[in-house]
């Protein structure tokens, strides 16, 4: 007789039983080795059938892999601007005063204008066609960033239209993940997906440093121009693959090329058990009801305010502004591109570590509060501006270790609006609009390039943002999210009772 000890993960082969006690003879001890996937995704989640477990693995392979690569490429594009700026673009295009900040502002204005309409289109057009088409266009625009000469005016227009087409990506992917993963699975998947942003930032640092060394001057083009061209080509390749990989919602047929009928059935059953509807049916009434719902604006408060704390985005400029006692620059171009990679690594670690711990222990609020306190401490420290450069560096790195707050907040929102994919899409769109709309003016007035490294108000305002977000998240957790969980669990129990009653009747 075989006995599995789940605590010790050891199999015993029990061949004799004497009296009231089990005597183990001919003991065969075999330690189970967990695969890397089991260690990463965790097997504490109980699946109803072996087929469901197989489907989730299939989902992870196709959906998480594609979203990771797609957003990694997008992140390389966004990081390219600051890397290009410190790698020769500033001098070649004659940037002056606030002009660098205007680059980000034009991008964010385009992003903010198009974001909600893009979410509406995502509910009207199959995601495979909409997301992939938008990515294809911004890939072409990325390559065109290599064209402007002498001044940044042409780059402003390109960045504005890039913002319009990139606005579909992050919120669209978040909505797709919410259509396939339940509340126990979602935070970890969002965390893994968002690590692509920081892998991209790390990768672009290496790429820019390598390209500056090997391609700078080839065909008469500077290294930073080659970076935009290469990034644009990479984006186009990923966009084409999206036409075949990105799935529609479970209720609208899922993925055409890699899901079979059993996969679609399991996907529907999983979302039904989670009490989460996925059928696309956007109407004006849905938009108005979501826009006027206090639960929408309570989520905007906690998520957008945290999104306004953008100090880590200015680590490159902080490093570039540092000078030695003789007035020379402290860091070389290569160092400016590689030093921030350490911070990107911390962002990846924090996302995986905290979302994984939350999935193991079944608690997330404590990890949000812990990260919030770290971020608050780092921003307050920079607000008073310590004299030690090592301390300043440490504060930036500490802030980059607090990136797992967003995935937890998004999981809460998905549960609150589990009854409507349209509400989830609209709420996500409105929230990100507020993030980008506010950041658009912040980059000019709170983070002007000529005030680096010691910004007059930025760190003080960021400290206030974090305090508001953490206090708001505690309120949202207890008064919005928890009641929604109880509601969904009650509905699930009612459905199971009805199914069991029907089985007994038969």
C-alpha positions in Angstrom: 0.0 0.0 0.0 1.4 3.4 -0.9 1.2 6.4 1.4 2.1 9.9 0.4 3.3 12.2 3.1 2.5 15.7 1.7 4.5 17.6 4.3 7.8 15.7 3.7 7.0 15.0 0.0 8.2 11.3 0.5 6.5 8.2 -0.8 6.4 5.2 1.5 5.7 1.7 0.3 3.8 0.1 3.3 3.8 -3.6 3.2 2.8 -4.6 6.7 0.3 -3.4 9.3 0.5 -4.6 12.9 -2.3 -3.7 15.4 -3.2 -0.1 15.7 0.1 1.2 14.4 1.5 1.2 10.9 4.9 -0.5 10.7 6.8 0.4 7.6 8.9 -2.3 6.2 10.7 -2.5 2.9 10.6 1.3 3.0 11.1 2.9 -0.3 12.0 6.6 0.0 11.7 8.8 -3.0 12.0 12.5 -2.9 9.8 14.2 -5.4 11.6 16.7 -7.6 9.5 19.7 -8.5 9.9 21.1 -11.9 10.9 24.7 -12.4 7.3 25.5 -13.4 5.9 24.0 -10.2 8.3 26.0 -8.1 7.5 29.2 -10.0 3.8 29.0 -10.4 3.1 26.9 -7.2 0.9 23.9 -6.9 -0.9 25.0 -3.8 -3.9 25.7 -6.1 -6.1 22.6 -6.3 -7.5 21.9 -9.8 -10.8 20.0 -10.2 -9.4 17.7 -12.9 -6.1 16.7 -14.5 -7.4 18.3 -17.7 -7.9 21.6 -16.0 -4.3 21.5 -14.8 -3.1 20.7 -18.3 -5.1 23.6 -19.7 -3.6 26.1 -17.2 -0.1 24.9 -18.2 -1.0 25.4 -21.9 -2.4 28.8 -21.1 0.8 29.8 -19.3 2.9 28.6 -22.2 1.0 30.5 -24.9 -0.6 33.5 -23.2 2.0 34.4 -20.6 4.9 33.8 -23.0 3.4 36.0 -25.7 2.4 38.8 -23.4 5.8 38.7 -21.7 7.6 39.0 -25.0 5.2 41.6 -26.4 5.5 43.9 -23.4 9.2 43.3 -23.1 9.6 44.8 -26.6 7.3 47.7 -25.6 9.4 48.3 -22.5 12.6 48.4 -24.6 11.0 51.1 -26.7 10.0 53.2 -23.7 13.4 52.8 -22.0 15.1 53.6 -25.3 14.2 57.3 -25.0 16.1 57.9 -21.8 19.0 55.6 -22.9 19.2 57.4 -26.3 19.1 60.7 -24.5 22.2 59.9 -22.4 23.9 58.2 -25.4 24.1 61.1 -27.8 20.6 62.1 -28.8 20.6 65.1 -26.5 23.6 66.6 -28.3 22.6 65.6 -31.9 19.0 66.9 -31.7 20.1 70.0 -29.6 17.7 69.4 -26.6 17.4 72.4 -24.3 15.5 73.1 -21.1 12.3 71.2 -20.8 12.4 69.7 -24.3 13.3 66.2 -23.1 10.3 66.3 -20.7 8.1 67.3 -23.6 9.0 64.0 -25.4 7.4 62.1 -22.5 4.5 64.5 -22.2 3.5 64.2 -25.9 3.7 60.4 -25.6 1.5 60.4 -22.5 -1.0 62.9 -24.0 -1.5 60.6 -27.0 -1.7 57.6 -24.7 -4.3 59.3 -22.4 -6.5 60.4 -25.4 -6.6 57.0 -27.0 -6.7 54.7 -23.9 -10.5 54.5 -23.2 -11.5 54.4 -26.9 -8.9 51.6 -27.3 -10.5 49.6 -24.5 -13.9 50.1 -26.1 -12.5 48.8 -29.5 -11.0 45.8 -27.6 -14.6 44.9 -26.7 -15.8 45.4 -30.3 -12.9 43.8 -32.3 -11.2 40.5 -31.6 -8.1 41.2 -29.4 -5.8 39.3 -31.8 -6.6 41.8 -34.5 -6.8 45.0 -32.5 -3.8 44.5 -30.2 -1.6 43.1 -33.0 -2.5 45.8 -35.5 -1.7 48.5 -32.9 1.6 46.9 -32.1 2.5 46.7 -35.8 1.9 50.4 -36.3 3.9 51.4 -33.2 6.7 49.1 -34.4 6.9 51.2 -37.6 6.8 54.4 -35.6 9.6 53.2 -33.3 11.9 52.7 -36.3 11.0 56.2 -37.5 12.4 57.7 -34.3 15.8 57.3 -35.9 14.9 59.8 -38.7 14.7 63.3 -37.0 17.8 65.5 -37.3 19.1 68.8 -35.8 16.0 69.3 -33.5 13.5 67.2 -31.6 10.4 68.6 -33.3 9.7 65.6 -35.5 10.3 63.3 -32.6 7.4 65.0 -30.7 4.9 64.1 -33.4 6.2 60.5 -33.6 6.0 60.0 -29.9 2.5 61.4 -29.8 1.2 58.8 -32.3 3.2 56.1 -30.6 1.3 56.9 -27.4 -2.0 56.5 -29.3 -1.2 53.0 -30.5 0.7 51.8 -27.5 -2.3 52.7 -25.3 -3.9 49.4 -26.2 -1.1 47.2 -24.9 -0.9 47.1 -21.1 -4.6 47.5 -20.2 -5.6 45.2 -23.0 -3.3 42.4 -21.7 -4.4 42.9 -18.2 -8.0 42.4 -19.3 -7.1 39.3 -21.3 -5.4 37.8 -18.2 -8.4 38.6 -16.1 -10.6 36.6 -18.6 -8.7 33.4 -18.0 -7.1 33.3 -14.5 -9.0 33.2 -11.2 -8.2 35.3 -8.1 -5.8 32.7 -6.7 -3.8 32.7 -10.0 -4.1 36.2 -11.3 -1.7 38.3 -9.1 1.2 36.0 -9.8 0.5 36.0 -13.6 0.3 39.8 -13.7 3.5 39.9 -11.7 5.3 37.6 -14.1 3.9 39.6 -17.1 5.0 42.9 -15.6 8.5 41.6 -15.0 8.9 41.9 -18.7 8.9 45.7 -18.3 12.0 45.5 -16.2 13.7 42.8 -18.2 13.1 45.1 -21.2 14.7 48.0 -19.3 17.7 45.7 -18.4 18.0 44.4 -21.9 17.9 47.9 -23.5 20.7 49.0 -21.2 22.9 46.1 -22.5 21.7 46.7 -26.1 22.4 50.4 -26.1 25.8 49.9 -24.6 26.6 47.2 -27.1 25.2 49.0 -30.1 27.0 52.2 -29.1 30.2 50.2 -29.1 29.7 48.2 -32.3 27.3 50.1 -34.6 27.9 53.7 -33.7 28.8 55.5 -37.0 27.9 52.6 -39.3 26.1 53.7 -42.4 26.4 57.3 -41.0 24.0 56.5 -38.2 24.7 57.0 -34.5 24.3 54.1 -32.1 21.1 55.5 -30.6 19.5 55.6 -34.1 20.4 52.0 -34.7 18.7 51.1 -31.4 15.4 52.5 -32.5 15.6 50.7 -35.9 16.4 47.4 -34.3 13.7 47.8 -31.7 11.2 48.7 -34.4 11.9 45.5 -36.4 11.6 43.4 -33.2 8.2 44.9 -32.5 6.9 44.2 -36.0 7.9 40.5 -35.7 6.1 40.1 -32.3 3.0 42.0 -33.7 2.7 39.5 -36.6 2.8 36.5 -34.2 0.0 38.1 -32.1 -2.5 37.6 -35.0 -2.2 33.9 -34.4 -1.7 33.7 -30.6 -3.8 36.3 -28.8 -7.1 34.7 -27.6 -10.5 36.2 -27.6 -12.6 35.8 -24.4 -13.7 32.3 -23.3 -17.3 33.1 -24.1 -16.3 34.4 -27.6 -14.4 31.3 -28.6 -10.9 31.7 -27.1 -7.9 31.2 -29.3 -8.4 29.9 -32.9 -5.1 28.3 -33.4 -4.0 26.7 -30.1 -7.2 26.0 -28.2 -9.4 23.0 -28.9 -13.0 22.4 -27.9 -12.0 20.9 -24.6 -9.8 23.9 -23.8 -12.7 26.3 -24.5 -15.0 24.3 -22.3 -12.6 24.2 -19.4 -11.9 28.0 -19.7 -15.6 28.7 -19.5 -16.1 26.4 -16.6 -13.2 28.0 -14.7 -14.6 31.5 -15.1 -18.1 30.3 -14.2 -16.8 28.9 -11.0 -15.0 32.2 -10.3 -18.2 34.1 -11.0 -16.5 36.0 -13.7 -18.3 36.8 -17.0 -16.2 37.3 -20.1 -18.6 37.8 -23.0 -17.9 41.0 -24.9 -21.0 43.3 -25.0 -20.0 46.9 -24.7 -22.9 49.4 -24.5 -23.2 53.1 -23.7 -25.3 52.1 -20.6 -22.4 49.9 -19.3 -19.9 52.8 -19.8 -22.1 55.3 -17.9 -22.8 52.9 -15.1 -19.1 52.1 -14.7 -18.1 55.8 -14.9 -20.6 56.7 -12.2 -19.8 53.8 -9.9 -18.0 54.8 -6.7 -16.1 51.5 -6.8 -14.5 52.6 -10.1 -13.2 55.8 -8.5 -12.1 54.2 -5.3 -9.9 51.9 -7.5 -8.6 54.9 -9.5 -7.6 56.5 -6.2 -5.4 53.7 -5.0 -3.9 52.6 -8.3 -3.4 55.9 -10.1 -1.9 57.7 -7.1 0.7 54.9 -6.8 1.3 55.2 -10.5 2.2 58.9 -10.1 5.3 58.0 -8.1 7.7 57.9 -11.0 11.0 58.7 -9.3 12.7 55.4 -10.5 12.1 56.5 -14.1 14.6 59.3 -13.5 17.5 57.2 -12.2 19.3 57.7 -15.5 19.0 61.5 -15.4 20.0 61.5 -11.8 23.2 59.5 -12.7 24.0 61.7 -15.7 23.7 64.9 -13.6 26.3 63.8 -11.1 29.7 65.4 -11.5 33.1 65.0 -9.9 34.8 67.7 -7.9 36.7 68.9 -11.0 33.4 69.3 -12.9 33.8 66.2 -15.1 30.9 63.8 -15.4 31.0 61.0 -12.9 29.8 58.2 -15.2 30.5 57.2 -18.8 27.8 56.5 -21.4 28.3 52.8 -20.9 27.9 53.1 -17.1 24.8 55.3 -17.5 23.2 52.4 -19.5 24.4 49.6 -17.2 24.1 50.9 -13.6 20.3 51.1 -13.6 20.2 47.4 -14.6 20.7 46.6 -10.9 17.5 48.4 -10.1 15.6 46.6 -12.8 16.8 43.3 -11.3 15.3 44.4 -7.9 12.0 45.2 -9.6 11.8 41.7 -11.1 12.7 40.1 -7.8 10.1 42.1 -5.9 7.3 41.2 -8.4 8.0 37.5 -8.3 8.9 37.3 -4.6 5.8 39.1 -3.2 3.2 37.7 -5.6 4.6 34.2 -5.0 4.6 34.7 -1.2 1.0 35.9 -1.4 -0.1 32.9 -3.4 1.5 30.6 -0.8 0.1 32.3 2.3 -3.2 33.4 0.8 -2.6 37.0 2.0 -1.6 40.1 0.0 -2.5 43.2 2.0 0.5 42.8 4.3 2.8 42.8 1.3 1.3 45.9 -0.1 1.7 47.7 3.2 5.3 46.6 3.6 6.3 47.8 0.1 4.4 51.0 0.6 6.4 51.7 3.8 9.7 51.1 1.9 8.7 53.4 -0.9 7.6 56.1 1.6 10.9 55.9 3.5 12.9 56.2 0.3 11.0 59.2 -1.1 11.1 61.0 2.2 14.8 60.4 2.5 15.4 61.9 -1.0 13.1 64.8 -0.1 15.4 65.9 2.6 18.4 65.0 0.3 21.0 63.0 2.2 24.6 64.2 1.5 25.9 60.6 0.9 25.7 59.5 -2.7 25.6 55.9 -1.6 22.5 56.7 0.5 20.9 58.4 -2.6 21.7 55.4 -4.8 20.2 53.1 -2.1 17.0 55.1 -2.0 16.4 54.6 -5.8 17.1 50.9 -5.4 14.7 50.6 -2.5 11.9 52.3 -4.5 12.6 49.7 -7.3 12.0 46.9 -4.8 8.3 48.0 -4.3 6.8 47.1 -7.7 4.4 44.3 -6.7 1.7 46.6 -5.3 0.0 47.0 -8.7 -0.6 43.3 -9.4 -2.4 42.9 -6.1 -4.6 46.0 -6.7 -5.5 44.8 -10.2 -6.5 41.4 -8.8 -8.8 43.1 -6.3 -10.5 45.1 -9.1 -11.0 42.0 -11.3 -12.8 40.4 -8.4 -14.9 43.5 -7.7 -16.1 43.7 -11.3 -16.1 39.9 -11.9 -19.7 40.1 -13.3 -18.7 42.3 -16.3 -15.6 42.2 -18.6 -16.8 45.6 -20.0 -16.6 47.2 -16.5 -13.1 45.7 -16.0 -12.0 47.1 -19.3 -13.5 50.6 -18.7 -12.2 50.8 -15.1 -8.7 49.8 -16.2 -8.9 52.4 -19.0 -10.1 55.2 -16.8 -7.4 54.4 -14.2 -4.5 54.4 -16.7 -5.8 57.6 -18.3 -5.5 59.3 -14.9 -2.0 57.9 -14.4 -0.7 59.2 -17.7 -2.7 62.5 -17.7 -1.1 63.4 -14.4 2.3 62.2 -15.3 2.2 64.2 -18.5 2.3 67.5 -16.6 4.4 66.1 -13.7 7.3 65.4 -16.1 7.5 69.2 -16.9 6.7 70.8 -13.5 7.9 68.2 -10.9 10.7 66.5 -12.8 12.3 69.1 -15.1 15.6 67.9 -16.5 17.4 71.0 -15.5 16.6 70.4 -11.8 18.2 67.0 -11.7 19.3 65.4 -9.4 17.7 67.3 -6.5 14.2 68.1 -7.6 12.5 70.9 -5.7 9.1 69.3 -5.1 9.1 65.9 -6.8 10.2 63.6 -3.9 7.9 65.4 -1.4 4.8 65.0 -3.6 5.7 61.4 -4.3 5.8 60.7 -0.6 2.3 62.1 -0.2 1.1 60.0 -3.2 2.4 56.8 -1.6 0.7 57.6 1.8 -2.6 58.2 0.1 -2.4 55.0 -2.0 -1.6 52.7 0.9 -4.3 54.1 3.2 -6.7 54.0 0.3 -5.8 50.4 -0.5 -6.5 49.3 3.1 -10.0 50.9 2.8 -10.5 49.3 -0.6 -9.5 45.8 0.6 -11.9 45.7 3.6 -14.9 47.7 2.2 -14.8 46.9 -1.5 -12.8 43.7 -2.3 -13.7 41.5 0.7 -17.5 42.0 0.2 -17.0 41.1 -3.5 -15.1 37.9 -2.6 -17.9 36.9 -0.2 -20.5 37.6 -2.8 -18.7 35.5 -5.4 -18.1 32.6 -3.0 -21.8 32.6 -2.0 -22.8 32.5 -5.7 -20.3 29.6 -6.3 -21.7 27.6 -3.4 -25.2 28.2 -4.6 -24.3 26.9 -8.1 -22.6 23.9 -6.7 -25.6 23.1 -4.5 -27.9 23.4 -7.5 -25.6 21.1 -9.5 -25.5 18.5 -6.7 -29.3 18.7 -6.3 -29.7 18.1 -10.0 -27.4 15.1 -9.9 -29.3 13.6 -7.0 -32.6 14.2 -8.8 -31.3 12.4 -11.9 
